[in-house]
Amino acid sequence: MERWLEAERDQLALWVPVMAGLGVALWFVLPDPPGWAGVMLGAGGVAAVALAMAGGGRLARAIGMAGLMIALGLGWIWWRADRVAAPVLMRPVVAAFTARVERVEPLPARELVRLTLRVVHGGGLPPRVRVNVTERDAPADLGGAKVVRLRARLMPPPDPAVPGAYDAARAAWFNGIGAMGRSLGPVLVEERDPAAGRVRARLSAHIISRLPGSAGGIAAALATGDVGAIAEPDAEAMRRAGLAHLLSVSGLHITAAVGIAMVVTMRLLALWPWVALRIRLPVVAGLVGAGAAIGYTWLTGAEVPTIRSCVAALLVLAALAIGREAMTLRLVAAGAMVVLAGWPESLAGASFQLSFAAITALVALHEHPAVRAWSLPRETRGGRMVQGAAMLLLTGLVVEAALLPIAAYHFHKAGLYGALANIVAIPWTTFVVMPLEAGALLLDTVGLGAPLWWLVGQALALLLALAHLVAGWPGAVAAVPVMPDGAFALIVGGGLWLALWRTRVRRGGLVPIAIGLGWALLTPAPDVIVTGDGRHVAVRTAAGLALLRDRTGDYVSDVMAGAGGVDGVPLMLSEQPDARCSRDLCLVDVAGRRVLATRSAYRVPWAELVAACRAADIVVSERALPRGCRPRWLRLDRATLRETGGVAVALGDGSLRTVRRPGDRHPWRMAGR
């Protein structure tokens, strides 16, 4: 063991953020303070004993450092969750209030404007709320508003609708948002601030005015991070083709901005011989690139993924300035520690996992000795072109393999052709679209940008055509049901073991990856899915997943389809031959079980309802059912769902998964009680 750790001594530091992240993850997984305190004390005790017995060996020191980082990670996220605590609305209300505008997010494709507000006058409301405003109710100068007055229907940040869905309550807790809702009537601007949001909002509006439709929306997303102007069919095509990452300002965009700034600076300064002979131009260009990275991050709203990418870019520039190798796994580890120190809650989000999985896989691949040897420059132009294309394809395949389980876990979908699409899309966006857009914006300052905007439009039209082409291929997206947490943990742990070690021991990571994938693939899809309010039910019929209510919104339909592992729009239960539905009730046989669900708020005669319950195995209702309603197996009514939240039932093995776990005392779960 000591000989192995000696051989891996350069890799040991890479496990520091992994152990800190494990502590953060344990805080999310364990339900209550006694469990958190127990892990902290246990990890701290192991660390103390190991460090006391370390002597001259690496094993004891490694165990001690691992225990210390687990304890610190768990304690840090616990402290952070308490630190950001803010009042949360207890029940839905309709309120008129005055608030300061913190953020304005135009969503033209949905005909909405999203406001993040700090309440000034509004009795009993949380200090920070988020409100969606329809475009007809939003004043034209809302982007420059400082104080507004409005009337809105607000509700507590909701739990996930069903197991495995997005947890808005958790995200709202760490953002200090205590209520969400929609405005009722127009928003009145009471005080204006000429500097409020003007740069970003005006730049987005300017770009959209130059390029209408989704092309303008993508151009605005590349420049400012605003994705609201992209039509939903085009956004869905980008997602299905594996190109959605191009719409989220992250490492690719920061790299392009830094690269453009450095190249322009180097070329301009090289024209001045006195400067070129006396000053290290790469260092000066690096400083300009750092300024471009920081400015671009500020312009795009300083979201966590952008800040993370900016920090990584600054570390790369610093490494280049002091003559060190720029892209290494140590750099990735340092970036991860910076993010975990500032936003430990981001570990649980898809953004953190996707971005760090991609860069870790990329750097680990290129640090492999065999890949390093094969990627040495070729002598002929043709050889270099073939080598570049092969490396791009290999990189795409490896990154796609690293991202696939994360996408399946969070979004219940896995793209199959993303690597192929990105081979074309990433160079096209980096070396054609973004430089053209930067040139168009620069020429617009003197009124000469129109020709370049036409070229930008054509380039983005080709990008959209590629997205729709790939999205339309058979099997472009594989829909998967909710992945068990344990299976996902095994895959992530095995992937880290495979990427971070250098000796043959690394191949042991394939074992947990294989077990995790097998566990995920063998986990049956749920047969009955119920939202936390009991209004919406999806059951797996002979024809496919079917929804209880004929009028179901797009959001609920998408959530149900994702949880059920279905790609597309679910069917209507009332139209299925194996279901018997009236205006008030539906009865359907699913996998040998009889499921009864109410589908209206109207009263059903007591005797009929009790008789129907006795003949059913599962009864689902948004109302409070009478005591006489006793199904043979499971009763999910208002009282039960208040405790469990959304429910997914797999009838094959009788497993049941709920949003709320017994004894869960995480602050966002307790806030609404």
PEKA-V228226 format. One record per residue. RES is the residue in one letter. SS is DSSP state (H for helix, E for strand, - for the rest). PHI is phi as a letter, one per 40 degrees, with the letter a starting at -180 (none if undefined). Layout:
BEGIN
res:ss:phi
RES:SS:PHI
RES:SS:PHI
END
This chain:
BEGIN
res:ss:phi
M:-:none
E:H:c
R:H:c
W:H:c
L:H:c
E:H:c
A:H:c
E:-:b
R:H:d
D:H:c
Q:H:c
L:H:c
A:H:c
L:H:c
W:H:c
V:H:c
P:H:c
V:H:c
M:H:c
A:H:c
G:H:c
L:H:c
G:H:c
V:H:c
A:H:c
L:H:c
W:H:c
F:H:c
V:H:c
L:-:c
P:-:c
D:-:a
P:H:d
P:H:d
G:H:c
W:H:c
A:H:c
G:H:c
V:H:c
M:H:c
L:H:c
G:H:c
A:H:c
G:H:c
G:H:c
V:H:c
A:H:c
A:H:c
V:H:c
A:H:c
L:H:c
A:H:c
M:-:c
A:-:c
G:-:g
G:-:b
G:-:c
R:H:c
L:H:c
A:H:c
R:H:c
A:H:c
I:H:c
G:H:c
M:H:c
A:H:c
G:H:c
L:H:c
M:H:c
I:H:c
A:H:c
L:H:c
G:H:c
L:H:c
G:H:c
W:H:c
I:H:c
W:H:c
W:H:c
R:H:c
A:H:c
D:H:c
R:H:c
V:-:c
A:-:d
A:-:a
P:-:d
V:-:b
L:-:c
M:-:c
R:-:a
P:-:c
V:E:a
V:E:b
A:E:a
A:E:b
F:E:a
T:E:b
A:E:a
R:E:c
V:E:c
E:E:c
R:E:a
V:E:b
E:E:b
P:E:c
L:E:b
P:H:d
A:H:c
R:H:b
E:-:f
L:E:b
V:E:b
R:E:b
L:E:b
T:E:b
L:E:b
R:E:b
V:E:c
V:E:b
H:E:b
G:-:i
G:-:d
G:-:g
L:-:c
P:-:c
P:-:c
R:E:b
V:E:b
R:E:b
V:E:b
N:E:c
V:E:b
T:E:c
E:H:c
R:H:c
D:H:c
A:-:c
P:-:c
A:-:c
D:-:b
L:H:c
G:H:c
G:H:b
A:E:c
K:E:b
V:E:b
V:E:b
R:E:b
L:E:a
R:E:b
A:E:a
R:E:c
L:E:b
M:E:a
P:-:c
P:-:d
P:-:c
D:-:c
P:-:d
A:-:c
V:-:a
P:-:d
G:-:g
A:-:c
Y:-:c
D:-:c
A:H:c
A:H:c
R:H:c
A:H:c
A:H:c
W:H:c
F:H:c
N:-:c
G:-:g
I:-:c
G:-:b
A:E:a
M:E:b
G:E:i
R:E:b
S:E:c
L:-:b
G:-:h
P:-:c
V:-:c
L:E:b
V:E:c
E:E:c
E:E:a
R:E:b
D:-:b
P:-:d
A:-:c
A:-:c
G:-:g
R:H:c
V:H:c
R:H:c
A:H:c
R:H:c
L:H:c
S:H:c
A:H:c
H:H:c
I:H:c
I:H:c
S:H:c
R:H:c
L:-:b
P:-:c
G:H:g
S:H:c
A:H:c
G:H:c
G:H:c
I:H:c
A:H:c
A:H:c
A:H:c
L:H:c
A:H:c
T:H:b
G:-:g
D:-:c
V:-:b
G:-:c
A:-:c
I:-:c
A:-:c
E:H:c
P:H:c
D:H:c
A:H:c
E:H:c
A:H:c
M:H:c
R:H:c
R:H:c
A:-:c
G:-:g
L:-:b
A:H:c
H:H:c
L:H:c
L:H:c
S:-:b
V:-:c
S:-:a
G:H:d
L:H:d
H:H:c
I:H:c
T:H:c
A:H:c
A:H:c
V:H:c
G:H:c
I:H:c
A:H:c
M:H:c
V:H:c
V:H:c
T:H:c
M:H:c
R:H:c
L:H:c
L:H:c
A:H:c
L:-:c
W:-:b
P:H:d
W:H:d
V:H:c
A:H:c
L:H:c
R:H:b
I:-:b
R:-:c
L:H:c
P:H:c
V:H:c
V:H:c
A:H:c
G:H:c
L:H:c
V:H:c
G:H:c
A:H:c
G:H:c
A:H:c
A:H:c
I:H:c
G:H:c
Y:H:c
T:H:c
W:H:c
L:H:c
T:-:c
G:-:g
A:-:f
E:-:c
V:H:d
P:H:c
T:H:c
I:H:c
R:H:d
S:H:c
C:H:c
V:H:c
A:H:c
A:H:c
L:H:c
L:H:c
V:H:c
L:H:c
A:H:c
A:H:c
L:H:c
A:H:c
I:-:c
G:-:g
R:-:c
E:-:c
A:-:c
M:-:c
T:-:b
L:H:c
R:H:c
L:H:c
V:H:c
A:H:c
A:H:c
G:H:c
A:H:c
M:H:c
V:H:c
V:H:c
L:H:c
A:H:c
G:H:c
W:-:b
P:H:c
E:H:c
S:H:c
L:H:d
A:H:c
G:-:c
A:H:c
S:H:c
F:H:d
Q:H:c
L:H:c
S:H:c
F:H:c
A:H:c
A:H:c
I:H:c
T:H:c
A:H:c
L:H:c
V:H:c
A:H:c
L:H:c
H:H:c
E:H:c
H:-:c
P:H:d
A:H:c
V:H:c
R:H:d
A:H:c
W:H:c
S:-:c
L:-:c
P:-:d
R:-:c
E:-:c
T:-:c
R:H:c
G:H:c
G:H:c
R:H:c
M:H:c
V:H:c
Q:H:c
G:H:c
A:H:c
A:H:c
M:H:c
L:H:c
L:H:c
L:H:c
T:H:c
G:H:c
L:H:c
V:H:c
V:H:c
E:H:c
A:H:c
A:H:c
L:H:c
L:H:d
P:H:c
I:H:c
A:H:c
A:H:c
Y:H:c
H:H:c
F:H:b
H:-:g
K:E:a
A:E:b
G:E:c
L:-:b
Y:-:b
G:H:c
A:H:c
L:H:c
A:H:c
N:H:c
I:H:d
V:H:c
A:H:c
I:H:c
P:H:c
W:H:c
T:H:c
T:H:c
F:H:b
V:H:b
V:H:c
M:H:c
P:H:c
L:H:c
E:H:c
A:H:c
G:H:c
A:H:c
L:H:c
L:H:c
L:H:c
D:H:c
T:-:c
V:-:b
G:-:g
L:-:b
G:-:c
A:H:d
P:H:c
L:H:c
W:H:c
W:H:c
L:H:c
V:H:c
G:H:c
Q:H:c
A:H:c
L:H:c
A:H:c
L:H:c
L:H:c
L:H:c
A:H:c
L:H:c
A:H:c
H:H:c
L:H:c
V:H:c
A:H:c
G:-:c
W:-:c
P:-:d
G:-:g
A:-:c
V:E:b
A:E:b
A:E:c
V:-:b
P:-:c
V:-:c
M:-:c
P:-:c
D:H:d
G:H:c
A:H:c
F:H:c
A:H:c
L:H:c
I:H:c
V:H:c
G:H:c
G:H:c
G:H:c
L:H:c
W:H:d
L:H:c
A:H:c
L:H:c
W:-:c
R:-:b
T:-:c
R:H:c
V:H:c
R:H:d
R:H:c
G:H:c
G:H:c
L:H:c
V:H:c
P:H:c
I:H:c
A:H:c
I:H:c
G:H:c
L:H:c
G:H:c
W:H:c
A:H:c
L:H:c
L:H:c
T:-:c
P:-:c
A:-:c
P:-:c
D:-:c
V:E:b
I:E:b
V:E:b
T:-:c
G:-:c
D:-:c
G:-:g
R:-:c
H:-:b
V:E:b
A:E:b
V:E:b
R:E:c
T:E:c
A:-:c
A:-:c
G:E:h
L:E:c
A:E:b
L:E:c
L:-:c
R:-:c
D:-:c
R:-:b
T:-:b
G:-:c
D:H:c
Y:H:c
V:H:c
S:H:c
D:H:c
V:H:c
M:H:c
A:H:c
G:H:c
A:H:c
G:-:c
G:-:g
V:-:b
D:-:c
G:-:h
V:-:c
P:-:c
L:E:c
M:E:c
L:H:c
S:H:c
E:H:c
Q:-:c
P:-:c
D:-:c
A:E:b
R:E:b
C:E:b
S:-:b
R:-:c
D:-:b
L:E:b
C:E:b
L:E:b
V:E:a
D:E:c
V:E:b
A:-:f
G:-:g
R:E:b
R:E:c
V:E:b
L:E:b
A:E:b
T:E:c
R:-:b
S:-:a
A:-:c
Y:-:c
R:-:c
V:-:b
P:-:d
W:H:d
A:H:c
E:H:c
L:H:c
V:H:c
A:H:c
A:H:c
C:H:c
R:H:c
A:-:c
A:-:b
D:-:c
I:E:b
V:E:b
V:E:b
S:-:a
E:-:c
R:-:c
A:-:c
L:-:c
P:-:c
R:-:c
G:-:c
C:-:c
R:-:b
P:-:c
R:-:c
W:-:b
L:E:b
R:E:b
L:E:b
D:-:b
R:H:d
A:H:c
T:H:c
L:H:c
R:H:c
E:H:c
T:H:c
G:-:g
G:-:d
V:E:b
A:E:b
V:E:b
A:E:b
L:-:c
G:-:c
D:-:b
G:-:g
S:E:c
L:E:b
R:E:b
T:E:b
V:-:c
R:-:c
R:-:b
P:-:d
G:-:g
D:-:c
R:-:b
H:-:c
P:H:d
W:H:c
R:H:c
M:H:c
A:-:c
G:-:c
R:-:b
END
